[in-house]
Amino acid sequence: VQLQASGGGLVQAGGSLRLSCAASGRTFSSYVMGWFRQAPGKDREFVAAITRSGISNSVKGRFTISGDNAKNTVYLQMNSLKPEDTAVYYCAASSIYSTSPTRYDYWGQGTQVTVSS
């Protein structure tokens, strides 16, 4: 599975962004898809995940994960962004549900999100 994340950029606090993660190879409906983020000097942290059946979980109430099986793409809608949301955001695929990055087998290259105050 190859993952390609996109949609990052510079946004003012309070703004919104939608990240996309396009999967190729084995369809992403075979996996649990997750979003993680990593700020400079910090560990990679779980943001959201969605299971094969469409059950989703997000640790940020302002963020929503969704998937489009037909397009082999998963999205992360981020609203009311704050400067502390600034990080590189990664999408990843796992055969099981987990909030630990160590359980994810495939990773995209990351997309930078910068929120200015």
Phi, psi and omega in degrees: 000129174248135183241136180232110179268145178206172175104356178288172179166193179258128181219151177282154177305137183093349181277184183229154172217151172238118176270147177236149176225109180266131181251141174231165186089224178296136186296146186288348177293350176277352187233164163275130181253135182229159172241135176232165175217155180218118176268158181304130178078005181240162177286158175289131184237149179290139177245309184196160176210157177223134182274175181300326182272003176093005177283128186239158178214137178221137179274352179246117181296342180274351184248141179228129177259142177210164181223153177233101183299323182296328181260359182053043186226141174242146185238155170229107177272123182241120181244162177049050185295147181237156178305329180287353174278354179299125183182171166270128182256132182240141168258154185208160181233140181222152178279347178226160176285133176199153173260001180267129179296338181290344181269000182260131188267332185234140184226142170279178187277349180092147177224133185280131172242124178236125181247119181267148182270000000 
